Amino acid sequence: MKRMKKIIPVVLMSLLLSGCYSDFRDMNKNPNALTTMDSQYLFSNAVKKTFLDARTQWKLMLHFGSQYSHFYVVPNNTARPHDTYKDNLFTEDYFDVFSMSYTGPLKLSNEVIRLTQAGGDEENPLRNALAQVVSVVNYDRLTDLYGDIPYTEGGWGREGVLNPKYDPQKMIYEDMMTRLKNSIEVIKSGDPAQAFPGFDPLYDNDLEAWVRFANSFRLRLAMRARFADPDYSANVIKECLEEDLIEENDQNAQIERLDNPDLYNNWDWIYNLTPWKMSKKLVDWLKSTDDPRLQAWVKPTPFGEYRGVLNGLTDLAFSKVYWDSISDPAPALYARDMPVYFLTAPEVKFLRAEAAVIHLDMGDANDYYQQGIRLAMEQWAIPDTAIDRFINDELEATLFGDEANMLRQIATQKWLSFATNFIQAYTSIRRTGYPVIPRRTASWLEPGVTNGYLPKRFKYPKKEVGINYDNVMEAIERQGPNEISTPVWWDVTGDK
């Protein structure tokens, strides 16, 4: 009885506190707070974060992409390790690129997929298909940079997957192409009223434009995988050629920007924060081919010269550069109203030219090639007379020689067409080997950790290794060492 007298008050107090806690918890719920969000808002933000994110343009495009693709040299200590092929400094950059995708656009697009799937709270096959396309765009960027990545389980923290497995890149590529094919079929027969009217920053709810984009993107993936998986890729390429593709610049996958305080292109802000110089590789090529984009992209020095600086200089050689003698970018490359390009008509023409060279496209390879050159120059407002002069008079403007040389020409012009979309330029170089980025062997060039070769991939970030150790180790065992010299699955042509 004495024990019961002691226990009863404790039980009563526990019940009272439990009730108080429940009341307190209910009182502290904000009745105006959103527990769910309409998929249209999620979709709009997913698209914007996929194409417009300032940190992606700054770290991914400028530090890595523009220097790996030899468009720019960034005379800034935070960007030097990227240009000198080192991986032991600023490893946060690897984590930023990795995490920004999974916690940003993938989280948003996958949530739209979850909400709009069959049986979902907002079941809608058309919205689901459009979100699938945006999701694939983000997965592709990650797998092209890192190789094997969390794909089937990646970006699904909402579903409780906190330590996702890593999938082989070959499987990822095949599944991405299948998802795009299935999405295209849904979008083709969709009712625009059931899509995202008023909430589509890319194509303003134009479903035909989305079909062209998704199919052109699928063609990009198939061409990228063709050396590693020729039979599968050939079938996909043929399927893509039977559907509508991006043909003109007004159909490009790009986000328009305006010269105002709210809607300007982030490259303007980035240039004022981290000015860059032009690469010798780019400037010398434009000069040697009398390319009219030289004047559009490159600002002459105070001495009236167009002059770039070598990528990859040692610290000693770098300290001796007379920077006033090196060209700055012309304002067009960081204009506040410059569109943000993702996939354009010139790229599609060059992909078709390559497909025609290997007899997968029955069109004329040289015709596609010259259309690509013209469209690429028109993007930068090059006058028609200058374009005509280049195509008619410049040797490199007409395909010649054997298949290998024609591939070199196509890949080089495609490299130029990727201006400001520098990660795609870098990825194209890895796949094709063109333009050739020579191994760094001179005493004034820094070989980095790759023995002087262009890096093949990004490293899995240390934070990811610590958080998801077993799955990362499984990917490393399958793919190869977690080094920037380890090629990804589709990279089978270049130096190792």
N, C-alpha and C positions, 0 to 999 in steps of 0.2 A: 504493500500500500504506500509505503514511504517513497519507493522508487516510482510508482505511478504518479504520485503527487508532484514529483520532480519532472517527469516526462511530459505530463499533460500541458503545463505552461509552455514548454519548448515547442510542442507540436502546434499549439494555438498561435504562438508567435511566428512560427514558420509559415503557417497558413496566412496569417495577417500580412507578413512581409511579401509572400508570393502574390497576394492580391494587390498589394500596393505596387509591387514591381510591374504587374500586368497593367494596372491603371496608369502608372508612370510611363510605361512603354507606349501605351495607346495615346496618352496625352502628347507625347513627343513625336508622334507621326505628323508630318506636314500634310494636311489634307489637300494642298495644292501641288504637292510633289508628284512628278511623273514616275510611275513604276514601269510603264511601257511607253514606247514611242512609235508613232505611225511610220510604216516602212518607207514612205516617200521622203521623210526627213533623213532617215538613215541612209537611203540610197544616194541622195544628193550629197551628203557629207562624204560618203565612201568614194564617189567619183572625184570630188574635189581633193581629197587626201591622196588619191591615187595619182592624180596628174599635177596638182598644184602645190604640194607641201614644200614650204620654204627650206626646211632642214634637209629634205631629200635633194632638192636642187643644189644646195650649198655643199653638203658633205658628199653625197653620192655622185652627183653630176660634175661638180667642180673639182673637188679634191681627188677623187678616184677617176671618174670617167674622162674628164677633159685631159688629164695628164697621161693616163694609161693609153688613151687613143691618140695622143700626141697632137692635140689641138692647141693646148695652152701649157704654160709653165706658171706656177703660182709662187711668187717670191715671198713666201710667208712660212714661218717656222712650223706652224701647225699642218701645213700641206706638204712640207719637204719629205717626210717619210714615205708618202704615197709615191712621189715622183722618183725616189731613189730605191724603190722596190724593197722597202723594209717593212717588217711586220711587228717589230717589238716596241713601237711607240704609238701612242694614241689608239690603243686597241679598242677604246670606247667607240671609235668610228664603226668597227665591225658590229658591235652590239647595237648601236643606234640604227643602222640600216636594217638589221635583223628585227629588232623589237618594234621599230616604227611601223613596219608592215603588219606584224601580228596584232599589235595593240591599237592600230589605226584603221586603215581601209579594210583589212581582212576581218577584223572584229565586226565592223559595220556591215560589210557586204554579206558575211556569213549569217549575221543576225537577220538580214532581209530574207535570205534563203530559208532560214529556220521559220520565220513568221509566215512566209508565203507558200511553203511546201504543202503537199496534200495533207489535209488534216491540221494544218497550222492555224494560228489565230486569225491570219489574214490570207487564207488560201487564195492564191492568184498565180496561175502558171506563167503568165507573161512577165509579171514583176520578178518572179523567181528566175526566169530565163535571163533577163537583163542583169540581175544580180550575179548570176553564175558567170557571165562574161567578165564583169568587173572583178570578181573573185579570182578567176583564172589569170587575168592580167597581173595581179599581185603575186600569185603563186609562181608564175613564170619568171617574174623579175627576181624573186628570191632563189629559185632553183638554178637560174642561169648564173647567179653570182656565187652560190655556195655548193651547188651540186645536189646531193641528197638532202632533203629537208622534211620537216613535219608537214605532210600534205593531207592525207586522209584524216588525221587527227589534229592538224595544226590550225590554230585560229578558232578552236571550239571550246574555249574556256567556259563559255556560257553553259555548255553541256557537261561541265565538270571534268574535262580532259585537261589536266594541269601538267602532265608529263608525257607529251605526245611522242609516239614513235616516229622515226625517220623512214621515209619511203625511198626506194631506188629511183634515180632520175629517169631511167627508161620507162618505168611504170607511170611516173608522174606525167611525162610527155604524152604517152599514149592516152592517158585518161583525160588530160587537158584537151586534146584534140577531139576526143569523143564528146566531152561536155560541150564544147563549142558547137559541134555538129548538131547535137540534140537541141541546144538553145536556139540555134539558127532556125530550125524547123518550127519551133514555137513562135519565135518573133515574126517569122514570115506570115503567119496566119493570124497574128494578134490584132486586137482592136486598140488603137492608140488611147482611147478613153480609159482602158484598163491598165495602161502603163503608168508613166509618171508625168502627166501634163503639169507644167509649171515647176517641176523639180528635177529636170534633166540638164545639168550644166554642160554636157558634152554635145548632144545632138538635138536638144530642145524637143524631145519626144518624137523625133522622126524615126520610125521603125525601119524604113528602108535603109536609112543611113546606118542604123545599128547592125543590120544584116551585112551590109558591105564591110563595116568595120570588123565584125566578128569573123567573117570569112577571110578577110585579108590578114587578120591576126593569126588565124588557123594556118594560112599559107606560110606566114613567117615561121611558125613553129615547125611545120613540115619540112621546109627548106633547111632550117637550122639542124634538124635531126637527120638529114638525108645521108650524110657520110657514115653515121653510126648505125642507122637502121634503114638502109636504102629501099627495101621492098615495101615495108610498112609506109614509109614516107611517100614513095611514089604513088601509092593508091590514094593517100590523102591529098597530095598535090593535084591529081587528076580530078578528084571530087571538088576541090576548091575552084578549079578553073571552069567548072560547070555552073558555078553560082556567081552572083554579082560581086564585084570587087571595087575597091576605091580606084577611080580612074582619073579624077581631076582634083586640083588643089582645094576646090570648094567643098570637097567631100572628106578632106583630111580629118583624122582624129586629133583635134587640137582644141585647146581652151583659149578663147579670145581674151585679150587683156586691153585695158584702156589707160590712157595717160591721165590718171587722176589719183588722188590719195588713197582710194579704197580698192581699186581694181588694176593696179599696175603690175607688171611682170616682176617677179622676185629677183631676176638677174640684175635689175637696176640697183636694188638694195645690196645684193651680194657684191657687185663691183665696187660700190662705195665702201663696203666693209673690207673686202679682200681683193684689191685690184690684181689683175693677172697680165701676163705678157704672152705674145704669140709664139707658138712653137716653130722651130726651124724646119721641122718635118713638113708641117702644113704650108708655111710660107714658101719654102723652096719648091714644093710641088705645084702650087698655084702659079708661081713665076715661071717654072720650066715649061708649063703647058699653056701659058698666056691666058689663064683662066680669068674671066671678068669678075669673078667673086673676090679676087685679090683686093680690089679697091673697095668692095662692099664690106669686107670683113676686117681688113687690116689697115690701120692708120699709119701713114708714113712717119718716119722718125723726123726730128728737127733737121736732119741732113738730107731729107727728101728720099730716103731709102725705105724699102720694104724688107725688114730684117727680123728673123726670129732667133730664139735662143734654144740651145740644145736641151732636151729633156735629160734628166739624170746626172747632172754635173755633181762632182764631188764637192764637199764643203769648201775646199780650197779654191777650186775653179769657180765655184759659185760666187765666192767673195770677191773675185777679180772682174766680174762682169760689169761693164759700163752700161748701166741700165738705160741711160738716155739714148743709147744707140740701138735699142731693141724696140720693135714696134708694139704699141698698145693695140688692143682691139678697136675696131671702128665702132661708133655708137650703135650701129644696127644690131650688134651682138648682145647688147644689154639695154635695148630700148624698152621704155616703160610700156609701150603698146605692142611689143613683140608677142605673138601667140606662143603658147606652150605646146610644142609639137610632141606627138607620141607615135603615130603611124601615118605615113603620108603617101600620096600618089607616086612620087618618085621612087620610094622604096618598093612599092608594088611593081612598078615597071621593071626595076632592076631584078626583082625576084623572078618575074616572068621571063626576062632576058636569060637569066641563068637556067631556068627550066627549059627554055627553047634550045639552048646550047646542048643540053643533054637529052633533047627530043621528048620531053614530057609535055611541053607546050608546043602546039603546032603553029604558033605564030612566028614571025620573023624576029630573031634575036636582036639584030642590029636596029630594027625599027623600035622595039621596046627600049633598047639601050639609049637611043637618041631621044625618045620621048621622055625617058627618065631624066636625062641631062637637062632638057628644056624645062620640065616641070620643076626640077630642083633649083634652077636659076630663077625661074619666075617667082618662087617663094620669096626671094630676096630682092625682087623688083629690078632685076637686071634687064636693061632695054632689049627689045627684040632684035635690034640690029647687032648688038654684041653677042647675043645667043646664036644668031644665024652665022655670024663670022666664026665663032668657036666651032660649031658643028660642021661647017663647010670646010674650014681650013686646018683645024687642029688634028693631027694624026691620032691622038688618043680618043677623039670623039667618034671614031668608027672602029667597030670590032675587026680585029685581024688576027692572023696566025692560028695556032692550034687551040684546042679546048682549054688548056691550062692558061694560055695568055689571055683568052677572052674572059675567063673567070677572074684573072687578075684585074683586067680593065673594069669589069662590072663591079667587083668588090671595092675597087678604089673609088669609083664614082659614087657607090652606095655609102662608103665612108664619109665622103664629103656631104652627101645629102642628109646625114644625121646631125649636122651642126646644131648645137645646143641640146641635142638628145644624146649626150656623150656616152652613156652606158651602152646604148645600142651600137654606137660606133666601136667601142671596145669589144663588145660581144661579137660583132661581125668580123673583126680582126682575128679573134681567137678561132672562130669557125673556119674561115677561109685562108688565113695566113697573109692576107693583103689588106692594106699596103704592108709590105715587109717592115717589121720593127726589128732592126738588127740587134743581135746580142751585144751587150755592152762589155767591150774588152779593152778599150783605150784607158790609159792611166788617168785621164781627166773625167772619166765616167764612173759612177758608183754602181757596182754590180748587185748590191743589196743582198738579199737572202736567196735569190733565185739563180745565182751564178750568171747574172746579166741578162737573163731571159725575161720577157714580158710575163707578169704574173698570170696564172691560169684561173684563179678563183679567189674568193674571200675566205678567211679563216672562220671557223665556228668561234664565236666570241667566248671569252673565258667565263663570263657570267652564265651563259647557256650551258657550258660544260659542267659548271658547278651545280646548277639547278637540275639538269636533266642528264646526269652523267651516263647512266647505263645506255640510254637510247643514242646519245651522241657517240659513245664508244663503239656501238654496233655499226653506226654509219661509217665511222672512220675505218673500222676493220674491213668493211665492204668496199668503200670508195678509195681508200688510200690515206696516207698521213695527212693530218690537219695542218697542211702547209699551203702557202699561196702558189707553190710550184706544182701542186697536184691537179691534173686536168679533170674537168667534169666529163660526164659520160659522152656527150656529143662532140667533144673536142678531140678529134682523132687525126688531125692533119698537121698540126704545128709542131714546133720544137718542144721537147720534153725537158 
